[in-house]
Amino acid sequence: MTSLGKALRGNGARTDRGSVFIESMIAAAIVAMALAATFRVITDGAQRDRAVETRRAALLVAQSELAATGSEIPLQPGQSAGSAGDFIWRVDVSPYIDGVDASAVGGLWRVDVSVSPRAGGADLVTLDSLRLGPKVE
């Protein structure tokens, strides 16, 4: 090999060493960004899962209280409240007025059930229903 060929190969090797270091730093930065994005996606998914689970539990409490209306919670105008686990529930019962007279079987009552977190905050679940009960006087 000529001295010119050795000189060119020697200069190229020095340049390659510096560029390999830069390329490896860029690759490490790309991997770090990908890992940070993955971590954020996993964290966000776990947080949403907890929120859905909380709403599901609140819905079960609301359905239970709605089912108890008429047997344990009387169908008369008023409000009942209580707590179940990490939730506070409220049942509002009022006559359903739609311009229709009560039938011989009874009258319609509007039942609103809402469940909120014990720690405070907005209602997680609100259920509305109509129940057949005693005539509204």
C-alpha positions as CSV (number, residue, x, y, z in Angstrom):
1,M,0.0,0.0,0.0
2,T,1.3,3.4,-0.8
3,S,2.0,6.0,1.8
4,L,-1.0,8.1,0.4
5,G,-3.3,5.1,1.0
6,K,-2.1,4.6,4.6
7,A,-2.5,8.3,5.3
8,L,-6.1,8.3,4.0
9,R,-7.0,5.2,6.0
10,G,-5.5,6.6,9.1
11,N,-7.5,9.8,8.9
12,G,-10.7,8.0,8.2
13,A,-10.2,5.8,11.3
14,R,-9.9,8.9,13.5
15,T,-13.0,10.4,12.1
16,D,-14.9,7.1,12.5
17,R,-14.1,6.9,16.2
18,G,-15.6,10.3,16.9
19,S,-18.7,9.7,14.8
20,V,-19.3,6.3,16.4
21,F,-19.4,8.0,19.8
22,I,-21.9,10.6,18.6
23,E,-24.0,8.0,17.0
24,S,-24.1,5.9,20.2
25,M,-25.1,9.0,22.2
26,I,-27.9,9.8,19.8
27,A,-29.1,6.1,19.9
28,A,-29.0,6.2,23.7
29,A,-31.1,9.4,23.7
30,I,-33.7,7.8,21.3
31,V,-33.9,4.7,23.5
32,A,-34.4,7.0,26.6
33,M,-37.2,8.9,24.9
34,A,-38.9,5.7,23.8
35,L,-38.7,4.3,27.4
36,A,-40.1,7.6,28.8
37,A,-43.0,7.4,26.4
38,T,-43.7,3.8,27.3
39,F,-43.6,4.6,31.0
40,R,-46.1,7.5,30.5
41,V,-48.5,5.2,28.5
42,I,-48.4,2.5,31.2
43,T,-48.9,5.1,34.0
44,D,-51.8,6.7,32.2
45,G,-53.4,3.3,31.6
46,A,-53.1,2.3,35.3
47,Q,-54.6,5.6,36.4
48,R,-57.6,5.2,34.0
49,D,-58.1,1.6,35.2
50,R,-58.3,2.8,38.8
51,A,-60.9,5.5,37.8
52,V,-63.0,2.9,35.9
53,E,-62.9,0.5,38.8
54,T,-64.0,3.3,41.2
55,R,-66.9,4.2,38.9
56,R,-67.9,0.5,38.6
57,A,-68.0,0.1,42.4
58,A,-70.0,3.3,42.7
59,L,-72.5,2.0,40.1
60,L,-72.9,-1.2,42.1
61,V,-73.7,0.9,45.2
62,A,-76.2,3.0,43.2
63,Q,-77.9,-0.1,41.8
64,S,-78.1,-1.7,45.2
65,E,-79.8,1.4,46.7
66,L,-82.2,1.7,43.7
67,A,-83.2,-1.9,44.2
68,A,-83.8,-1.2,48.0
69,T,-86.2,1.6,47.2
70,G,-89.7,0.5,47.9
71,S,-88.7,-2.3,50.3
72,E,-86.1,-0.8,52.7
73,I,-86.4,2.8,51.6
74,P,-90.1,3.8,51.6
75,L,-91.8,5.3,48.6
76,Q,-92.7,8.6,50.1
77,P,-91.5,12.1,49.4
78,G,-88.1,12.8,50.9
79,Q,-84.4,12.0,50.9
80,S,-82.4,9.2,52.4
81,A,-78.6,9.1,52.7
82,G,-76.0,6.7,53.9
83,S,-72.5,5.4,53.2
84,A,-71.1,2.2,51.8
85,G,-67.4,1.7,51.8
86,D,-65.6,4.7,50.2
87,F,-68.9,6.1,48.9
88,I,-71.7,8.3,50.1
89,W,-75.1,7.6,48.6
90,R,-78.3,9.7,48.4
91,V,-81.8,8.7,47.4
92,D,-84.4,11.3,46.5
93,V,-88.0,10.2,46.2
94,S,-90.7,12.5,44.8
95,P,-94.0,12.1,43.1
96,Y,-93.8,11.8,39.3
97,I,-96.0,14.5,37.9
98,D,-96.7,14.3,34.2
99,G,-100.3,15.3,34.0
100,V,-101.4,11.7,34.2
101,D,-103.7,10.7,37.0
102,A,-102.9,7.8,39.2
103,S,-104.4,4.5,38.2
104,A,-106.2,2.0,40.4
105,V,-102.9,0.2,40.8
106,G,-101.1,3.2,42.3
107,G,-99.0,6.2,41.4
108,L,-95.6,6.8,39.8
109,W,-92.7,7.9,42.0
110,R,-89.5,9.4,40.7
111,V,-86.4,7.9,42.3
112,D,-83.0,9.6,41.9
113,V,-79.9,7.8,43.3
114,S,-76.5,9.5,43.4
115,V,-73.2,8.2,44.7
116,S,-70.2,10.4,45.4
117,P,-66.8,9.6,46.9
118,R,-66.5,9.9,50.7
119,A,-63.5,12.2,50.3
120,G,-65.8,14.7,48.5
121,G,-66.2,15.7,45.0
122,A,-68.7,15.4,42.2
123,D,-71.1,12.6,41.9
124,L,-69.6,9.5,40.3
125,V,-72.9,7.9,39.3
126,T,-76.5,9.2,39.1
127,L,-79.4,6.8,38.3
128,D,-83.0,7.9,37.7
129,S,-86.0,5.6,37.7
130,L,-89.7,5.4,38.1
131,R,-91.4,3.2,40.6
132,L,-95.0,2.1,41.0
133,G,-96.2,2.8,44.5
134,P,-99.0,4.1,46.6
135,K,-101.1,6.8,45.1
136,V,-99.8,10.3,45.5
137,E,-102.2,12.2,47.7
